[in-house]
Amino acid sequence: MTTIGFIGTGGMGSGMGANLIKAGHKLVVNDLNRQQAQKLESDGAVFKESARAVAESCDVVLSMLPHNAAVAAVATGPGGLCEASSGAKVWIDFSSIDKKTILEANGVLAGKGWTLLDASAGGVEEVAAAGNLALWLSGPKNLFDQYKPLLEPMASSVLHVGELGAAKLVKNGMAMLAAVQHMNIVEIMSWLDRGGVSPSAFRTILENSQQKSVAVQRIMDVAVSGAYKPRKSWMPKDVSFGLDMAREMEVPMPFVSLAYQMFSIAQANGLDGYEATGIACNVYELLYGKKK
C-alpha cells in the first residue's frame, strides 16, 4: 500500500482518487473547496489543509487542478510543495494547463529536491469514475516506469510520451483534434439534414463506414438524441493553449483556429453551457437556423 497525496478533488480528481482507494492505497487529499473532498473522505481519505501538509504526509503527490494559476500556487505559493520539509519528493500533475507553467514549476522545485512527471488525462468525469482514462505522462522514463503500476487503476492505458512538458502538449493536441472533429461532423450532419438525410441515418452511415470510431459514435449519439449534458467544456481552454504554443512555434493551424472561433461564437451567444457536442450542435443550429 502506498500513501498517495491527491490535490484537486473536483469532478475528475474525485473519480481518479476513488479508484486509487479501491486499489488499496491510502489517500491524503486537499482542495480549496472542502466540500469537493467529502466523498473521498467518506471513503477513507484524510484531508490536509495545504499542499505542503499533503506532501509531508505521503509518498507521492498527484494533482488535477483547473488552471495555470492553481498549479503554480500548489507548486510555489504559500503552503505549497516547495515548503515541504519531509515526505514526498515526486509530483505527478494531471492538470490541463500549458507546457510553460509546468516547466516553470519544475525549475523551482528541482532545486528543492523534487522530481516531476507531467501528465494529462483523456476523458470526462464519467470516464474518470470508471477508471478508463487514457493517461499520457512525460518526464524521466525511469520514474514513469516506477510509478506506472500506481496509476493503472485509474486508466485504460498509461503511456510515456517524451520529455517533461510533452504530456501537456499531447493534451492540447488531442483537444485540438477533438474540436475540429466535433465541428466537422456536426457541419456535415447539419448539411445532410437540410438535404433530406436525417441525423439518425447519418449515424448509421458512419457506423458502417471506415470513419467508424468510439469518438464518432459518441458524438453522433449525443447529436441525434439532443441530450446535451450541461457542463463547462474545458475543450476551448485546451485548444487556446495549443494555439498559443503554435504561435510561439510559428506553426500555422488554420483548421484549429477556425474550430476555436466556432466555440467563441457559442460563447458570445450564450450557447456554451454544454459538453463539446452540444456546443457544436447549438452553433450550427444558430448558423443554419432552426429546421422548418
N, C-alpha and C positions, 0 to 999 in steps of 0.2 A: 504493500500500500504506500502510495506517495501522497504527501501533503501538498496540494496544489492551491496556489493563490489565483483567484479569478476576479478581475476588476472590470466592472461594467456588466450588470445583470439585467439588461433590458430584454427585449424580445428574442434576440439572437443569443445573448450571453446566458440567459436563464436556461434555454434549451441545451446549450453546449455544456453548461455546468451540471445540469441534471444527469446527463449521460456519463459524465465523469464520476459522479456519485454512484450511479448504477454499476459502474465498472469496479467499484470497491475502493475508490480513492477518497481521502479526506479533503474537504474543500474549505478554504478560508476566503471570504468574499468582501468586496467593498463596492459601493455605488453611492453617488451623491444623493440619489433618491432611495432612502432606506426601504421604502415600500416595495421597490422592484426586487429587492433581495429576499423578501419574506418567504416566497415559495421555496427557495433553496435552503433558507434557514429551517423551514419546517421539515425539509428532507435531511437535515443534519449538518448543514454548512454553518460555519462560525463567522459572524460579522466582525470586521475590524473598521476602525474609524478613518484610516488613511492608507494610501498606497504603501507608505513606509511600514506601517504596522502589519500589513499583509505580507510584505516581503520578509519581515523579521519572524514570521510565523510559519513559513512554508519552505519547500524545496525548490519550487519553480513558479514563476508568475506568468499567468496568461491574462490577456485583456481583449475586450471587444468594446470599443468606445465610438462615440458618434461623429467626432470631427477632429481636425488637426489640433485645435487648442486643448481639447481634453487629453489627447495623447501627450502633448508637451507638458501639461500640468502634472500628469501622473509620473512622467519621467523626471522632470527637473523642477517642478513647482514646490511650494512649501508642503512638507509632509510627503514628498514624492519618493520614488525609488532611490534617487540619488542620496537621500539622507539615511537609508537603511544601514545599520551598523553590523548586522548579522543576518543569518538566514540565506534566502535565495540570492543567487547572483546570475541567474538565467531568466531572461524575459522573452516571451513569445507574444507578439502583438498581432491580433487579427483584425484590427480596426480598418475600415475603408477610408484611408487617408492618402495623401500624396507621398511620393518617394522622399522628397526633401525633408519632411518632418521626421521620418524615422531615421534618416541618416544624421540629422542634427542631434536627435536624442542619443543615438549611438556615440556620437562624438563626445558627448558629455559623460555618459555612463561608462564607456570603456575605460576612462581614466579612473573610475571608482571600482574597477574590478568586475563590471558586468559584461556579459556576452549576450548578444541579441540574435534572435531569429525573427524576421518579419514574415507575416503570414496574411493570407486572405482566404475568405470563405465564399464559396459559390453556393447560393441557396437562400431561401427566405426562412421566416420563423418556423413554419411547419416542418421544413426540411431539417432545420437545426434540432427541433424537438425529437424528430425521428432518428437522429444520428446518421443522416445520409448526406451531409455536406461534402462538397469537393473542397479539399484543403490544399492550398499552394503555399509552400514555405521557401524562403531563401535566406542565405547566410552560410555559416560554416557547415560543410557537409557532414563532418563527424558529429556535430551537435544535432543536426537533423536526424541522423541515424540513431543517436542515443534516445531522442525524445519521440520519434515516430510511433513506437508502440503505445506511448501515453496518450497520443492524440487519436488513435484509431477508433476508440469508442464513439467519437463524435462524427465519424466520416465514412463515406463510401469509398473515398480514395484520398491518399495523402502523398503529395508529390513534392520533390525538391526541384526548384525552377531556376536556381542560379545564385548569384552573389546578393548580399544584403541590399534590399530595395527592389529587387526584381519581382517579388510577390505582389507588391503594391502596383507595379506596372501591369502585371497579369490581371489583377482585379479590375483596373481601369480598362484594360484591353477587352476583357470579357463583357464589361458593361457597355463599351462602345459597340461591340459586335451585337449584343442583345438589343441595343437601341435602334440600330439600323434594321435589324431583323424584325422587330416589332412594327416599326413604321412601314417597312416594305410589305410585309404580309397583310397588314390591315389595309394598306393602299390598294393592293391587288384585289383583296376581298371586297372592298367598297366599290371599286370599278366594275368587277364582275356582277355585283349585286344590282347595280344600275343597269347592267346589260341583260339581266334576267337569270343569272346563275346565283342561286341563294348561298348565303354563308355556310349552311349545313352541307350543301352539295360541294362547295369548295373544300370543306373539311374532308369529305370522303375522297375527293380527288387527290388531295395531298397525302392522305393515308395510304393511297395506292400508287404513289409516285416515288421517285428517287429522292424527293425532298422530305420524306418522312423522317421524323426525329422526335425525341421526347419533348424538346423545346417547342417545335412547331405544333405538336399535338396539344400541348398545354395552352399555347396562345390561341389556337382555334377553338378549343373547348370553352375558354372564357369568352372569346368574341362571339361565338354562336349563342351561348347561354345568356349573355348580357349581365352575368352575375359578377360585376366588377367589385373586387374586395376594397372597401375603404381603408386606406393606409397611406402613410407617407412613403413615396417611392424614393429610394436613395440613388436610383439609376442616373438622374440628371447630375447629381453631385459627382459621382464617379466618372461620368463622361466628361464633365468640366475639368476634372483633374487631368484626364488623359489629353484633352485638347490643350491645356496649359503646357503640359510637357511637350506636346507636339510642336507648339510654337517655339519653345526653347530649343528644340532639336532642329527647327526649321524644316519640319516634315509636313507637307500638305495632307489634310484629311478632309476632303470635300464632302463625302457622304456622311461621315460622323458629324461634321459641322451642321449639315442640314437637319439631321435627326435631332441634334441638340436644339436647333431653332424650333422644331416641331414641339418639343417639350416646353420651350419658352412660350409658344403660342397657347399651350394648355394652361400654363401658369398665369399668363396675362388675362385669360378668360375664366379663371376660377374652375378649371376642369382637371386639376392635377391632384385631387384628393383620393387617388386610387393607385393600385399597383399598375405597372407599366402597360399591360394590355388594355386596361380600362382607360388610361390616358390616351393611348393611341386611337382607340375606337372613338372616344369623345372628340378628339381633334379632327378626325376625318368626317365625323358627323357634322362638325362645325363648318368644315371646308366645303363639303358636298351638299349640306343642307339635309334636313330630315327627309327620308324617302317617303314619297306620297303613296 
